[in-house]
Amino acid sequence: MTSAAFDAFDALTHFTDAYRDGQLPTRAAYDLRGIDRRLAWLREDTGATAGAMRAAEVARMLDRARTEGGTQALTPAIRELILTRARIEPLAELADTLILARWLSARTAADLGERA
């Protein structure tokens, strides 16, 4: 397994644990997907300016994000992990990873907002 694959798997594990512990809001994945859509015109641009624009948008979203209950900011570790992953993978893929982590963290259908 390559180092990048291990890093992605390790990130998925951290995200899953963060969701399970209430340290990551469900909205984060969908906010990332929204950023990706708004910046679609930059997807193919690998230049420094485009990268800085993506990073600034993600950082701004993370500044506003609050943990479940809406009272606490994200932990520095989760914030840094999301920023790091946003620099090395497309935002749409990162959003999908967070959505998968949310599903993996759920213990019951009620955790996912489904009705019995």
Sequence and secondary structure as in RCSB ss.txt:
>XXXX:A:sequence
MTSAAFDAFDALTHFTDAYRDGQLPTRAAYDLRGIDRRLAWLREDTGATAGAMRAAEVARMLDRARTEGGTQALT
PAIRELILTRARIEPLAELADTLILARWLSARTAADLGERA
>XXXX:A:secstr
  HHHHHHHHHHHHHHHHHHTT S THHHHHHHHHHHHTGGGTT  SHHHHHHHHHHHHHHHHH B TTS SB  
HHHHHHHHHHHHHS HHHHHHHHHHHHHHH SSGGGGT   
